[in-house]
Amino acid sequence: MRYMCNFILIVTFFTSTLTFAQDDKIPPAVPPQKAIPAPVPSSPAPTPAVRPSITVPKPEPQAAPAAAVAAKENAAKSPASGSAVSTMEAGLAASVLPRSAAQAPGLNLPRVYIPKDAYQIGIDDVLAISVIKPIPFITREIVTSDGNITFPYIGAVRAKGRTLADIQSEIQERLSSYMDYPVVSVSLLEARSKKFTIYGQVIRPGAYPVEANMSLLRAISLAGGLSVPGSTCMVKVLRTQKDGKSKSLIFQSEITAVLNGSKQDVVILPGDTVVVTIDKFFIYGEVNKPGSYYLEENMSLLDAITMAGSFIERGSTGVVRLSRAKGGEITLDIKDILGGKDRGVTIQAGDTINVTVDKFYIYGQIARPGAYPVRNNMSIMYAITAAGGLIQSGSMGRIKLFRAKPEAGEGPVFESDIKSILSGDNQNVRVRAGDTIVVSLDKFFVTGQVNHPGAYPVEEHMSLINAITTAGGLAASSTSGKIKLLRSGGAGGKQEAFETDFSSVLSGNVPDITIRPLDTIVVTADNFYVYGEVNRPGMYPLGSKTTALAAISMAGGFTRFGSAGKVKILRMNDKTGAYGVIRVNIKAVTAGNSKVDVPLLPGDVVVVSEGVF
């Protein structure tokens, strides 16, 4: 009677367990895959020699409920007979078998095919545990952070650091306490604890789980692909050695070689390190954005130059030198590259491109002297314009072009006047690489009583008054004087001279004289001198109406010892060179008799003596 009561309690317990598992604890179904052959025959605590099936055989509709009913009906039968399934076994199957598994045609889970004795389970690994007999079912378990998995009825099973065979043996042994002759298989679904690391030019570098038969291309894809789409790269795979510390290079290749099949892909294993380095080339010289750039597949020289912002000066001539990283150099003219003749030259990883634009040099009387790029069919006038033009527009002068490499029939120097160049003559003369242009403006010189004495460019049809105006005009205080123009190269090599006075210049009545190169203009102002008992003795410019009284006023007036009755003018006689004396009664002038005041002449000396009256 006691045994019968115990049997009824056991049947009731497993029946309630089956109902609870079917209603509330059913895990999601796993998508079916290709079926695996049927399990081996049952034997006491067997250890399968081959990987056992994890496929649940196709059941009839409502197979799971029928199994539960059959368990109740056959509970009293002997397990040893093999003709019935125990209630405990049916409850175990119902608690782990997904509801959809009883209705689906089959249930397969993908596995990572690693030998059972070669892989040690780690945290986060995903295992497929299948009970093949007496009732086929499968469960999916993840190794938790404490290193364990949980299996129905037997509870926690240590997994971390153990092989699949060890875990299989323990589960099979512990299940034998609950069912007759269980056959168990443990497989690895996902090796999440075993990771590879990828660095370099990928979108998401880092550590990733190793998948089954993972290729190098798949590893790069998991990391998001290359950070620069369309570029080429070098890929290296480093593998950990048996000592667990050192790594060795097992694979190195351009990614294009793997993509086009010329080099076989490599399988990534746990612990591998993948290094992705995008290929670069370097470009310097006369481009807008020199520097290093990522290499694209089948990139030409023109593509590389365009990526660097193209040439600084469009239309310029020059050469492009391509230095190979592996040795060798290729040189092409810029015009050939622009003409598409570079298509046979492909940029390779590590190549260095140096763009050299042909230049000419220009100096002299121009706005911006220096070195400038040579353009196709460049004329001398265009070269002068590129340098900012002449300092003084309309000026006269000479232009010399010194050839760096004279061609047949050419001399080393070409010379012309500015007027001919600006008018369009000599258009057949072209500026070439290395040429030097010297611009010399014709000049005249102005000295004396002008505001800005110095040398000035000669302009075409420049008159004497234009020349004085160019020098800033007459000094503000100068109203009387003479202007002389000295010209060399006259008849017989003698110097010629032309003379006029200030009054003629100020009135515009000057001789019709055209300024020539090297002319010298001397402006001499008329002066007088004041000495004696005045406050500021010295030399003063002579005005057209300067008198003795005005001269004393310009000199600051009398001192306290000066006498208005003792004023005299010393005047040189041009013929004899002797000074004559002219006495002036300043007291009478100040009393209102202006007729006795004496107008001064150039070179006069006004002397004020000491006296009481």
Number of C-alpha atoms within 10 A of each C-alpha: 6 6 7 9 10 11 14 12 11 13 20 13 14 23 20 11 17 24 16 15 20 18 9 9 16 16 16 11 14 17 13 16 13 11 16 16 11 13 20 15 9 14 12 12 16 16 15 14 7 8 14 21 23 29 26 25 22 14 14 12 11 11 14 23 16 12 20 23 15 16 23 19 14 15 19 15 14 12 14 10 8 11 10 17 25 26 28 23 21 25 24 21 24 28 24 20 23 24 20 17 24 23 15 18 16 21 24 18 20 17 16 16 14 14 13 19 11 10 16 17 25 22 20 20 22 23 24 20 23 23 25 24 19 20 20 19 25 27 21 19 18 20 22 17 11 10 19 19 21 15 16 12 14 12 11 13 16 17 24 21 12 16 18 23 18 15 23 20 18 13 22 22 18 15 23 14 12 16 20 20 19 25 30 30 25 27 27 25 21 21 24 20 19 22 19 20 20 23 17 16 19 22 16 17 20 15 16 17 21 23 22 18 14 15 16 22 16 16 21 22 14 16 20 13 17 20 16 15 9 11 18 22 23 16 19 20 22 19 21 17 11 8 7 9 7 10 16 12 13 12 14 14 15 18 22 15 13 16 12 9 10 9 13 12 18 16 15 24 20 18 19 23 23 25 20 22 18 23 20 19 20 20 22 17 16 21 22 16 17 19 14 15 15 19 23 22 15 15 15 19 24 21 16 21 23 14 16 20 12 17 19 14 15 10 14 19 20 19 17 21 17 21 19 17 13 10 7 8 13 11 13 16 18 22 15 12 17 12 11 12 15 17 14 10 14 15 24 21 20 17 21 21 25 19 23 19 23 20 20 20 21 22 17 16 20 21 16 17 19 14 16 18 25 25 23 13 15 17 20 22 20 17 21 23 14 15 18 13 17 20 14 15 10 14 20 21 20 16 22 18 21 19 20 14 13 13 9 6 5 10 11 12 14 13 12 15 16 22 16 14 18 14 10 12 13 14 14 11 13 18 25 22 19 17 22 20 24 19 21 20 24 21 20 20 21 21 17 16 21 22 16 17 20 15 17 19 25 25 23 14 12 15 18 19 20 15 21 23 14 18 19 13 16 24 14 9 12 20 19 20 21 18 21 15 19 16 19 15 10 10 8 6 8 10 11 13 14 12 14 16 19 21 15 13 17 13 8 10 13 17 14 9 13 16 23 20 18 18 21 21 24 20 25 19 24 22 19 19 21 23 17 18 22 24 18 17 19 15 15 17 20 24 22 15 12 16 18 25 24 16 23 24 14 18 20 12 18 19 14 12 15 20 19 21 18 18 23 19 21 17 19 17 10 8 6 7 9 10 14 10 12 12 16 20 18 23 17 15 17 12 8 10 12 13 8 15 18 21 15 23 18 17 16 20 24 28 20 25 18 18 13 10 10
